[in-house]
Amino acid sequence: MPRLTAAQLAYGSATVVLATLSMLLLSGVTSVVGIAVIALVALCLGLLVSVKAAHPVRAHRMDHAASAAPAPAVGSPAAAETRIPASLRR
């Protein structure tokens, strides 16, 4: 795994701190086991955020050239169906 950048470390750390504080305040947990579970969940969330920050979501383009289905052969009936609408065929 490549090393994390400074931005990824900042996002992950901020996520851990804010998630821990918010979960502790909202849940009202006072037991040691409950606090440990919340801290573990916050650490996992921070790790997820820092790793996902490395791979931003890319916009998918709808190009006809990049379509998954290959074009039908020229002489096949499927090729005729793709070129001529059904309402115009005899």
C-alpha positions, 0 to 999 in steps of 0.5 A: 500500500502506498504511503498516505499523503498529508491530506489523507492523514488530515481527513482520517484524523479529523474523521476519527476525532469528530466521529468519536466525539459525536458518537459519544455525545449522541449515545451517552455511553459511560461504560468502558466497553461502550467507549472502546467500541465507539473508538474502534468504529471511529478508527475504522471510519477514519481509515476508510475515509483516508483510503477513499480520499486516495481514489476520487470518484471519476465521472462516467462518460457515456460514449458510444465508442466505449460501449460494452456491446460490440457492433453487430456484423454488417450482413446479420439481421441484428445489424438491420434492426439497429439501423432501421426502426421497427416502424419503418420495416416491412 
